[in-house]
Amino acid sequence: MNTLLRPFSLLILTAVAAGCTTHVKPTLSKAVVEARAGARTKAAAPAACGPLSSPVSVGFGFGETTLNELDVPALENASQQLACHKDAVAVVVGGAEEGHGTEAEQATLAASRAQAVLADLRRRGVPAERISVQTKAPEADARHLIVMAEGRRW
């Protein structure tokens, strides 16, 4: 074992004697410098709002009323659009699979899906007064972001 360590210890002693262990402070990259400078300055103004892109589709599994991870991008998009368009209202329309169950069961399922979407938008900071829950989608309007809470067909 001593014979294996001897060459390495000699190498280390040689490096120290030659001055290879100087203390050099690393320089920051341009990206780090710009990021730090940006953190100290006022945030950039958001880009201009584009038109509302309706409808936003939020799908549920057969007979399901809970949201899943597939719906996160659609709901995030909807909340961002509403944040950008301060005068817009989200119209959440609940839906159910036709032909499965009674009309009353379908209405209950549709309402539960709409409430799940409403609750998620509220959690994302959309005020309750800017969310409407309806049974049918209104006519296309520049003030409405239609969010369809519907069953997926797999």
C-alpha positions, 0 to 999 in steps of 0.5 A: 500500500505504501508503494502505491501512495508514494507516487501520489504524495510526491505528485502533490508535494511537487504541485504545492512546491510549484505554486499550483495551489494559488487561490483564484476567485472564479469570475461570474458568467455573463448570464449570472451577472445579468440575472443578478442585475435583473433581480435588482431592477424593476421587472419587465412589463408583461407582453401585450395580451393576445386575444382570448383563446376559447374554448379551453378544454379540461377533460375528465375520465369516464364518470370522474369529477376530479382533475388530473395532471393532464389538465394542469397546462390548460387550467394554467393557461386559462388563469394566465389569460384571465390575469392578462384580460382584466375585463374577461369572465371565465364561463365554465361549462360542465359536461357529461358523457351522453347516453351513460346514466339518467339525465339527472345523473349526467346533470350531477356529473356535469355540475361536479366537473364544473365545480372542480374547474371553478375551484381550481381557477379560484386556487390559481387566484381568479376572483369568484366574481370573474367565474360563471358556471353555466350548463351551455356555452354562450355565444362567442364573445371577446369578453368570455373565456369558455372553459369546457369541463367535459368527459374524455373519449379514450 
